[in-house]
Amino acid sequence: MFDVSIVIPCKNEVNNLKKTVDSIMNSENNLSYEIIIVDDSCTDGSCDFINKNKEIYKNIKLISALSLGAAGSRNLGATAALGKYLFFCDAHVSVPDYWLDTLIKTLEQNNAHIIAPVIKDMIKENSKGYGQTWNKNLEVTWLLNEPKNNGSEIPIACGCAFGIKKEVFDAIGGFDKYFQVWGKEDEELCFKSWLFGYKIILDTSVEVKHLFRSRHPYQVTYENVIYNFLCMAYSHFSNKNLAKALNIARNNYAFSSAAAKIMLNEGLIKQRKEYFNKRKFNEDYFFEKFNISFNNIKTNKIG
């Protein structure tokens, strides 16, 4: 048993994964932890260093996956986790000393369920993000102003690095099992957490460095991202707000093909009913709580 399980999904990160693992292993922490790496069908030998240096990395759990995507890889890693807390990290981050100790202490002191550090640009070190939110089109944007109080509530914890109580992760069903490749997975999990009655906070005293890139080291299509957006909207939105989301998404050329796949996914009908039965708040609560102006968008009228 460990205090923390750190799950790192990896897809073609040969230049970054070892640096990330070394940063975590070299950081000072009092809490016990394990590192779980999910090799999501890498084609560049990202994880070869583990087997080549077995004495150094002997305690790492390495799991092979068949192109599950960002959400699926994280869920798979979580199934092997023995920790009370799950920390999900990208394969291209650098962490400071006592980051786990500090984040979990802040989490518990504030009776919260998900904790996010400040995310610092690894290249432009003066650039920092204090959590994320949505604009009126439900596009994710960074919160750039440091809150006055440590432990402030935030709408979205960036998937770069955040921690969640494992019991909460299990209670909300983890990341959406229907998501494709990449896009919206951390946003959906945080949105769902708020609707189910859980709280997300920011620890301003911990900064995790993240490598921001202009492109993915694997293929991500517009259809993947639009599909995930529609999947999230269908799973959580009332008919009124679902119509608004469809109006936003239909401007993308991949909308028709993505929408067709949503319509043919019978599992989403069951998931939508389950989520509506389990949640404590509707989606308007979230939009109003965090001053997201999506509610102000009007649907197109016919005639």
C-alpha positions as YAML, in Angstrom:
chain: A
units: angstrom
residues:
- id: 1
  name: MET
  ca: [0.00, 0.00, 0.00]
- id: 2
  name: PHE
  ca: [1.18, 3.52, -0.83]
- id: 3
  name: ASP
  ca: [0.00, 6.99, 0.09]
- id: 4
  name: VAL
  ca: [0.08, 8.12, -3.54]
- id: 5
  name: SER
  ca: [-0.06, 6.48, -6.95]
- id: 6
  name: ILE
  ca: [1.39, 8.64, -9.74]
- id: 7
  name: VAL
  ca: [-0.05, 7.68, -13.11]
- id: 8
  name: ILE
  ca: [1.80, 8.81, -16.24]
- id: 9
  name: PRO
  ca: [0.24, 8.02, -19.63]
- id: 10
  name: CYS
  ca: [2.82, 7.93, -22.40]
- id: 11
  name: LYS
  ca: [2.50, 8.11, -26.18]
- id: 12
  name: ASN
  ca: [5.76, 8.79, -28.05]
- id: 13
  name: GLU
  ca: [7.57, 10.78, -25.36]
- id: 14
  name: VAL
  ca: [11.10, 9.48, -25.95]
- id: 15
  name: ASN
  ca: [12.65, 12.89, -25.28]
- id: 16
  name: ASN
  ca: [10.63, 13.61, -22.17]
- id: 17
  name: LEU
  ca: [9.46, 10.60, -20.18]
- id: 18
  name: LYS
  ca: [12.79, 9.74, -18.55]
- id: 19
  name: LYS
  ca: [13.27, 13.37, -17.50]
- id: 20
  name: THR
  ca: [9.82, 13.38, -15.93]
- id: 21
  name: VAL
  ca: [10.37, 10.12, -14.07]
- id: 22
  name: ASP
  ca: [13.79, 11.24, -12.84]
- id: 23
  name: SER
  ca: [12.32, 14.53, -11.63]
- id: 24
  name: ILE
  ca: [9.69, 12.69, -9.60]
- id: 25
  name: MET
  ca: [12.12, 10.13, -8.20]
- id: 26
  name: ASN
  ca: [14.68, 12.79, -7.27]
- id: 27
  name: SER
  ca: [12.14, 15.00, -5.50]
- id: 28
  name: GLU
  ca: [11.99, 14.89, -1.72]
- id: 29
  name: ASN
  ca: [8.72, 13.66, -0.20]
- id: 30
  name: ASN
  ca: [7.72, 12.16, 3.13]
- id: 31
  name: LEU
  ca: [4.72, 10.37, 1.72]
- id: 32
  name: SER
  ca: [5.22, 7.00, 0.08]
- id: 33
  name: TYR
  ca: [4.38, 6.73, -3.59]
- id: 34
  name: GLU
  ca: [4.47, 4.46, -6.60]
- id: 35
  name: ILE
  ca: [4.92, 5.39, -10.26]
- id: 36
  name: ILE
  ca: [2.71, 3.75, -12.86]
- id: 37
  name: ILE
  ca: [3.53, 4.33, -16.53]
- id: 38
  name: VAL
  ca: [1.03, 3.37, -19.20]
- id: 39
  name: ASP
  ca: [2.77, 2.77, -22.52]
- id: 40
  name: ASP
  ca: [-0.05, 3.54, -24.94]
- id: 41
  name: SER
  ca: [1.47, 1.81, -27.98]
- id: 42
  name: CYS
  ca: [4.56, 4.02, -28.22]
- id: 43
  name: THR
  ca: [6.47, 3.66, -31.47]
- id: 44
  name: ASP
  ca: [9.61, 5.59, -30.47]
- id: 45
  name: GLY
  ca: [10.96, 3.50, -27.59]
- id: 46
  name: SER
  ca: [9.82, 5.96, -24.94]
- id: 47
  name: CYS
  ca: [9.87, 3.34, -22.19]
- id: 48
  name: ASP
  ca: [13.01, 1.44, -23.19]
- id: 49
  name: PHE
  ca: [15.09, 3.16, -20.51]
- id: 50
  name: ILE
  ca: [13.14, 1.31, -17.82]
- id: 51
  name: ASN
  ca: [14.18, -2.14, -18.95]
- id: 52
  name: LYS
  ca: [17.72, -0.99, -19.77]
- id: 53
  name: ASN
  ca: [18.18, 0.36, -16.22]
- id: 54
  name: LYS
  ca: [16.25, -2.16, -14.15]
- id: 55
  name: GLU
  ca: [18.15, -1.49, -10.94]
- id: 56
  name: ILE
  ca: [17.25, 2.19, -11.01]
- id: 57
  name: TYR
  ca: [13.66, 1.84, -12.20]
- id: 58
  name: LYS
  ca: [12.84, -1.57, -10.74]
- id: 59
  name: ASN
  ca: [9.88, -0.28, -8.71]
- id: 60
  name: ILE
  ca: [8.08, 1.33, -11.63]
- id: 61
  name: LYS
  ca: [4.93, -0.38, -12.83]
- id: 62
  name: LEU
  ca: [4.95, -0.42, -16.63]
- id: 63
  name: ILE
  ca: [1.64, -1.27, -18.28]
- id: 64
  name: SER
  ca: [1.17, -1.78, -22.01]
- id: 65
  name: ALA
  ca: [-1.98, -0.49, -23.69]
- id: 66
  name: LEU
  ca: [-3.35, -0.70, -27.22]
- id: 67
  name: SER
  ca: [-3.93, 2.92, -28.24]
- id: 68
  name: LEU
  ca: [-6.47, 3.66, -25.52]
- id: 69
  name: GLY
  ca: [-5.95, 7.42, -25.73]
- id: 70
  name: ALA
  ca: [-5.42, 9.91, -22.91]
- id: 71
  name: ALA
  ca: [-8.58, 9.09, -20.94]
- id: 72
  name: GLY
  ca: [-8.36, 5.33, -21.39]
- id: 73
  name: SER
  ca: [-4.67, 5.19, -20.46]
- id: 74
  name: ARG
  ca: [-5.29, 7.11, -17.26]
- id: 75
  name: ASN
  ca: [-8.18, 4.83, -16.34]
- id: 76
  name: LEU
  ca: [-6.05, 1.75, -16.97]
- id: 77
  name: GLY
  ca: [-3.26, 3.11, -14.79]
- id: 78
  name: ALA
  ca: [-5.75, 3.83, -12.02]
- id: 79
  name: THR
  ca: [-6.90, 0.19, -11.97]
- id: 80
  name: ALA
  ca: [-3.37, -0.85, -10.94]
- id: 81
  name: ALA
  ca: [-3.01, 1.89, -8.30]
- id: 82
  name: LEU
  ca: [-2.58, 1.02, -4.63]
- id: 83
  name: GLY
  ca: [-2.48, 4.58, -3.29]
- id: 84
  name: LYS
  ca: [-5.12, 6.47, -1.34]
- id: 85
  name: TYR
  ca: [-4.55, 9.41, -3.69]
- id: 86
  name: LEU
  ca: [-4.11, 9.36, -7.45]
- id: 87
  name: PHE
  ca: [-1.89, 11.89, -9.16]
- id: 88
  name: PHE
  ca: [-2.11, 12.15, -12.93]
- id: 89
  name: CYS
  ca: [0.90, 13.71, -14.65]
- id: 90
  name: ASP
  ca: [1.85, 14.33, -18.24]
- id: 91
  name: ALA
  ca: [5.04, 12.68, -19.46]
- id: 92
  name: HIS
  ca: [6.69, 16.10, -19.86]
- id: 93
  name: VAL
  ca: [6.70, 17.78, -16.44]
- id: 94
  name: SER
  ca: [9.16, 18.65, -13.70]
- id: 95
  name: VAL
  ca: [8.16, 18.67, -10.03]
- id: 96
  name: PRO
  ca: [9.61, 20.42, -6.94]
- id: 97
  name: ASP
  ca: [10.54, 18.92, -3.58]
- id: 98
  name: TYR
  ca: [7.65, 18.00, -1.25]
- id: 99
  name: TRP
  ca: [5.06, 18.61, -3.92]
- id: 100
  name: LEU
  ca: [3.05, 15.56, -2.90]
- id: 101
  name: ASP
  ca: [3.22, 16.33, 0.82]
- id: 102
  name: THR
  ca: [2.18, 19.93, 0.33]
- id: 103
  name: LEU
  ca: [-0.63, 19.29, -2.13]
- id: 104
  name: ILE
  ca: [-2.23, 16.57, -0.04]
- id: 105
  name: LYS
  ca: [-1.94, 18.62, 3.15]
- id: 106
  name: THR
  ca: [-3.72, 21.51, 1.44]
- id: 107
  name: LEU
  ca: [-6.32, 19.13, 0.03]
- id: 108
  name: GLU
  ca: [-7.16, 17.73, 3.45]
- id: 109
  name: GLN
  ca: [-7.07, 21.05, 5.28]
- id: 110
  name: ASN
  ca: [-9.67, 22.43, 2.89]
- id: 111
  name: ASN
  ca: [-11.90, 19.34, 2.87]
- id: 112
  name: ALA
  ca: [-11.48, 19.16, -0.90]
- id: 113
  name: HIS
  ca: [-11.37, 16.23, -3.28]
- id: 114
  name: ILE
  ca: [-9.16, 17.34, -6.19]
- id: 115
  name: ILE
  ca: [-6.01, 19.45, -5.91]
- id: 116
  name: ALA
  ca: [-4.10, 21.32, -8.59]
- id: 117
  name: PRO
  ca: [-0.68, 23.01, -8.41]
- id: 118
  name: VAL
  ca: [0.28, 26.15, -10.29]
- id: 119
  name: ILE
  ca: [1.38, 25.14, -13.80]
- id: 120
  name: LYS
  ca: [4.53, 26.90, -14.95]
- id: 121
  name: ASP
  ca: [5.75, 27.01, -18.55]
- id: 122
  name: MET
  ca: [8.98, 25.01, -18.71]
- id: 123
  name: ILE
  ca: [10.38, 27.32, -21.41]
- id: 124
  name: LYS
  ca: [8.79, 30.68, -20.55]
- id: 125
  name: GLU
  ca: [9.19, 30.51, -16.80]
- id: 126
  name: ASN
  ca: [7.34, 33.77, -16.15]
- id: 127
  name: SER
  ca: [4.21, 32.25, -17.67]
- id: 128
  name: LYS
  ca: [1.98, 30.58, -15.08]
- id: 129
  name: GLY
  ca: [-1.53, 29.19, -14.96]
- id: 130
  name: TYR
  ca: [-3.67, 29.09, -11.82]
- id: 131
  name: GLY
  ca: [-6.16, 26.50, -12.95]
- id: 132
  name: GLN
  ca: [-8.44, 26.64, -15.95]
- id: 133
  name: THR
  ca: [-11.97, 27.65, -16.90]
- id: 134
  name: TRP
  ca: [-14.23, 27.80, -19.98]
- id: 135
  name: ASN
  ca: [-15.13, 30.73, -22.20]
- id: 136
  name: LYS
  ca: [-18.66, 31.15, -23.58]
- id: 137
  name: ASN
  ca: [-17.96, 28.54, -26.28]
- id: 138
  name: LEU
  ca: [-16.71, 26.04, -23.68]
- id: 139
  name: GLU
  ca: [-13.14, 26.37, -24.93]
- id: 140
  name: VAL
  ca: [-10.64, 25.91, -22.13]
- id: 141
  name: THR
  ca: [-8.69, 28.99, -21.02]
- id: 142
  name: TRP
  ca: [-6.07, 29.52, -18.35]
- id: 143
  name: LEU
  ca: [-6.70, 31.50, -15.18]
- id: 144
  name: LEU
  ca: [-3.73, 33.88, -15.25]
- id: 145
  name: ASN
  ca: [-4.25, 35.84, -12.03]
- id: 146
  name: GLU
  ca: [-3.04, 34.39, -8.76]
- id: 147
  name: PRO
  ca: [-5.91, 34.09, -6.26]
- id: 148
  name: LYS
  ca: [-5.59, 35.90, -2.95]
- id: 149
  name: ASN
  ca: [-6.08, 32.78, -0.87]
- id: 150
  name: ASN
  ca: [-4.35, 29.44, -1.05]
- id: 151
  name: GLY
  ca: [-6.87, 26.66, -1.46]
- id: 152
  name: SER
  ca: [-9.20, 28.70, -3.66]
- id: 153
  name: GLU
  ca: [-11.79, 26.82, -5.67]
- id: 154
  name: ILE
  ca: [-11.18, 26.51, -9.41]
- id: 155
  name: PRO
  ca: [-13.40, 25.13, -12.20]
- id: 156
  name: ILE
  ca: [-10.85, 22.88, -13.89]
- id: 157
  name: ALA
  ca: [-7.57, 21.29, -12.83]
- id: 158
  name: CYS
  ca: [-5.28, 20.97, -15.83]
- id: 159
  name: GLY
  ca: [-4.39, 17.42, -16.78]
- id: 160
  name: CYS
  ca: [-0.69, 18.41, -16.74]
- id: 161
  name: ALA
  ca: [-0.64, 17.46, -13.07]
- id: 162
  name: PHE
  ca: [-3.36, 17.12, -10.46]
- id: 163
  name: GLY
  ca: [-4.32, 14.90, -7.55]
- id: 164
  name: ILE
  ca: [-7.64, 13.27, -6.65]
- id: 165
  name: LYS
  ca: [-8.75, 11.02, -3.83]
- id: 166
  name: LYS
  ca: [-9.01, 7.52, -5.22]
- id: 167
  name: GLU
  ca: [-12.39, 6.96, -3.63]
- id: 168
  name: VAL
  ca: [-13.68, 10.04, -5.45]
- id: 169
  name: PHE
  ca: [-12.15, 8.92, -8.74]
- id: 170
  name: ASP
  ca: [-13.95, 5.59, -8.37]
- id: 171
  name: ALA
  ca: [-17.22, 7.25, -7.32]
- id: 172
  name: ILE
  ca: [-17.37, 9.43, -10.46]
- id: 173
  name: GLY
  ca: [-16.32, 6.58, -12.75]
- id: 174
  name: GLY
  ca: [-12.92, 8.02, -13.64]
- id: 175
  name: PHE
  ca: [-12.28, 9.62, -17.00]
- id: 176
  name: ASP
  ca: [-14.99, 9.18, -19.63]
- id: 177
  name: LYS
  ca: [-14.63, 5.67, -21.04]
- id: 178
  name: TYR
  ca: [-15.98, 6.72, -24.44]
- id: 179
  name: PHE
  ca: [-13.44, 9.46, -25.15]
- id: 180
  name: GLN
  ca: [-11.16, 9.18, -28.16]
- id: 181
  name: VAL
  ca: [-7.38, 9.82, -28.40]
- id: 182
  name: TRP
  ca: [-7.09, 13.26, -26.76]
- id: 183
  name: GLY
  ca: [-9.12, 16.32, -25.87]
- id: 184
  name: LYS
  ca: [-11.47, 17.45, -23.05]
- id: 185
  name: GLU
  ca: [-10.73, 14.46, -20.80]
- id: 186
  name: ASP
  ca: [-9.51, 16.49, -17.80]
- id: 187
  name: GLU
  ca: [-12.21, 19.12, -18.36]
- id: 188
  name: GLU
  ca: [-14.95, 16.48, -18.35]
- id: 189
  name: LEU
  ca: [-13.63, 14.83, -15.21]
- id: 190
  name: CYS
  ca: [-13.51, 18.14, -13.33]
- id: 191
  name: PHE
  ca: [-16.91, 19.27, -14.62]
- id: 192
  name: LYS
  ca: [-18.40, 15.91, -13.59]
- id: 193
  name: SER
  ca: [-16.78, 16.16, -10.17]
- id: 194
  name: TRP
  ca: [-18.42, 19.51, -9.45]
- id: 195
  name: LEU
  ca: [-21.81, 18.22, -10.62]
- id: 196
  name: PHE
  ca: [-21.47, 15.17, -8.37]
- id: 197
  name: GLY
  ca: [-20.80, 17.38, -5.36]
- id: 198
  name: TYR
  ca: [-16.99, 17.31, -5.11]
- id: 199
  name: LYS
  ca: [-14.62, 20.26, -4.73]
- id: 200
  name: ILE
  ca: [-11.50, 21.26, -6.70]
- id: 201
  name: ILE
  ca: [-8.95, 23.65, -5.25]
- id: 202
  name: LEU
  ca: [-5.61, 25.23, -6.16]
- id: 203
  name: ASP
  ca: [-2.42, 25.22, -4.10]
- id: 204
  name: THR
  ca: [-0.52, 28.39, -5.00]
- id: 205
  name: SER
  ca: [2.59, 27.27, -3.09]
- id: 206
  name: VAL
  ca: [3.42, 24.38, -5.45]
- id: 207
  name: GLU
  ca: [4.59, 24.98, -9.01]
- id: 208
  name: VAL
  ca: [4.92, 22.16, -11.52]
- id: 209
  name: LYS
  ca: [6.76, 22.91, -14.75]
- id: 210
  name: HIS
  ca: [5.13, 21.72, -17.95]
- id: 211
  name: LEU
  ca: [6.46, 21.52, -21.49]
- id: 212
  name: PHE
  ca: [3.95, 23.19, -23.79]
- id: 213
  name: ARG
  ca: [4.20, 21.99, -27.38]
- id: 214
  name: SER
  ca: [2.85, 23.27, -30.67]
- id: 215
  name: ARG
  ca: [1.88, 19.77, -31.85]
- id: 216
  name: HIS
  ca: [1.27, 16.28, -30.51]
- id: 217
  name: PRO
  ca: [3.79, 13.46, -31.07]
- id: 218
  name: TYR
  ca: [0.88, 11.37, -32.32]
- id: 219
  name: GLN
  ca: [-2.14, 12.00, -34.53]
- id: 220
  name: VAL
  ca: [-5.08, 13.92, -33.09]
- id: 221
  name: THR
  ca: [-7.89, 14.86, -35.47]
- id: 222
  name: TYR
  ca: [-10.58, 17.53, -35.23]
- id: 223
  name: GLU
  ca: [-13.10, 14.71, -35.21]
- id: 224
  name: ASN
  ca: [-11.50, 13.26, -32.06]
- id: 225
  name: VAL
  ca: [-11.80, 16.55, -30.19]
- id: 226
  name: ILE
  ca: [-15.32, 17.37, -31.44]
- id: 227
  name: TYR
  ca: [-16.45, 13.84, -30.62]
- id: 228
  name: ASN
  ca: [-15.18, 14.21, -27.04]
- id: 229
  name: PHE
  ca: [-16.87, 17.61, -26.74]
- id: 230
  name: LEU
  ca: [-20.18, 16.18, -27.92]
- id: 231
  name: CYS
  ca: [-19.77, 13.13, -25.70]
- id: 232
  name: MET
  ca: [-19.32, 15.40, -22.68]
- id: 233
  name: ALA
  ca: [-22.29, 17.57, -23.62]
- id: 234
  name: TYR
  ca: [-24.57, 14.60, -24.25]
- id: 235
  name: SER
  ca: [-23.57, 12.96, -20.97]
- id: 236
  name: HIS
  ca: [-24.10, 16.02, -18.77]
- id: 237
  name: PHE
  ca: [-26.23, 18.69, -20.44]
- id: 238
  name: SER
  ca: [-29.98, 19.20, -20.28]
- id: 239
  name: ASN
  ca: [-31.78, 19.43, -23.62]
- id: 240
  name: LYS
  ca: [-31.58, 23.22, -23.55]
- id: 241
  name: ASN
  ca: [-27.83, 23.34, -23.02]
- id: 242
  name: LEU
  ca: [-27.22, 20.39, -25.33]
- id: 243
  name: ALA
  ca: [-28.83, 22.38, -28.14]
- id: 244
  name: LYS
  ca: [-26.43, 25.25, -27.41]
- id: 245
  name: ALA
  ca: [-23.44, 22.91, -27.48]
- id: 246
  name: LEU
  ca: [-24.57, 21.48, -30.81]
- id: 247
  name: ASN
  ca: [-24.83, 24.97, -32.26]
- id: 248
  name: ILE
  ca: [-21.24, 25.65, -31.23]
- id: 249
  name: ALA
  ca: [-19.88, 22.36, -32.53]
- id: 250
  name: ARG
  ca: [-21.67, 22.38, -35.88]
- id: 251
  name: ASN
  ca: [-19.32, 25.12, -37.12]
- id: 252
  name: ASN
  ca: [-16.49, 22.56, -37.22]
- id: 253
  name: TYR
  ca: [-16.14, 20.62, -40.46]
- id: 254
  name: ALA
  ca: [-15.79, 17.35, -38.50]
- id: 255
  name: PHE
  ca: [-19.12, 17.86, -36.74]
- id: 256
  name: SER
  ca: [-21.25, 15.59, -38.94]
- id: 257
  name: SER
  ca: [-19.00, 12.54, -38.67]
- id: 258
  name: ALA
  ca: [-18.46, 13.03, -34.94]
- id: 259
  name: ALA
  ca: [-22.19, 13.55, -34.30]
- id: 260
  name: ALA
  ca: [-23.02, 10.39, -36.24]
- id: 261
  name: LYS
  ca: [-20.74, 8.35, -33.97]
- id: 262
  name: ILE
  ca: [-22.37, 9.88, -30.90]
- id: 263
  name: MET
  ca: [-25.82, 8.92, -32.19]
- id: 264
  name: LEU
  ca: [-24.71, 5.33, -32.79]
- id: 265
  name: ASN
  ca: [-23.17, 4.93, -29.33]
- id: 266
  name: GLU
  ca: [-25.87, 3.15, -27.34]
- id: 267
  name: GLY
  ca: [-23.75, 3.19, -24.20]
- id: 268
  name: LEU
  ca: [-24.00, 6.97, -24.01]
- id: 269
  name: ILE
  ca: [-27.75, 6.77, -23.47]
- id: 270
  name: LYS
  ca: [-27.22, 4.62, -20.39]
- id: 271
  name: GLN
  ca: [-24.33, 6.80, -19.19]
- id: 272
  name: ARG
  ca: [-26.44, 9.97, -19.51]
- id: 273
  name: LYS
  ca: [-29.19, 8.46, -17.34]
- id: 274
  name: GLU
  ca: [-26.69, 7.27, -14.74]
- id: 275
  name: TYR
  ca: [-25.00, 10.66, -14.50]
- id: 276
  name: PHE
  ca: [-28.30, 12.52, -14.20]
- id: 277
  name: ASN
  ca: [-29.35, 10.21, -11.37]
- id: 278
  name: LYS
  ca: [-26.07, 10.50, -9.49]
- id: 279
  name: ARG
  ca: [-25.34, 14.20, -9.75]
- id: 280
  name: LYS
  ca: [-26.20, 16.66, -6.97]
- id: 281
  name: PHE
  ca: [-26.22, 19.76, -9.17]
- id: 282
  name: ASN
  ca: [-27.20, 20.47, -12.75]
- id: 283
  name: GLU
  ca: [-24.80, 22.06, -15.21]
- id: 284
  name: ASP
  ca: [-26.24, 25.56, -14.72]
- id: 285
  name: TYR
  ca: [-24.91, 25.45, -11.15]
- id: 286
  name: PHE
  ca: [-21.39, 25.08, -12.50]
- id: 287
  name: PHE
  ca: [-21.77, 27.85, -15.10]
- id: 288
  name: GLU
  ca: [-23.19, 30.26, -12.53]
- id: 289
  name: LYS
  ca: [-20.69, 29.35, -9.81]
- id: 290
  name: PHE
  ca: [-17.74, 30.18, -12.03]
- id: 291
  name: ASN
  ca: [-19.31, 32.99, -14.07]
- id: 292
  name: ILE
  ca: [-19.14, 31.09, -17.36]
- id: 293
  name: SER
  ca: [-21.34, 32.91, -19.86]
- id: 294
  name: PHE
  ca: [-22.41, 29.79, -21.79]
- id: 295
  name: ASN
  ca: [-25.88, 30.25, -20.32]
- id: 296
  name: ASN
  ca: [-26.18, 33.54, -22.17]
- id: 297
  name: ILE
  ca: [-25.84, 31.92, -25.60]
- id: 298
  name: LYS
  ca: [-29.14, 31.80, -27.42]
- id: 299
  name: THR
  ca: [-30.15, 28.90, -29.61]
- id: 300
  name: ASN
  ca: [-31.11, 29.57, -33.21]
- id: 301
  name: LYS
  ca: [-34.83, 29.93, -33.75]
- id: 302
  name: ILE
  ca: [-36.62, 28.40, -36.74]
- id: 303
  name: GLY
  ca: [-38.82, 30.74, -38.73]
...
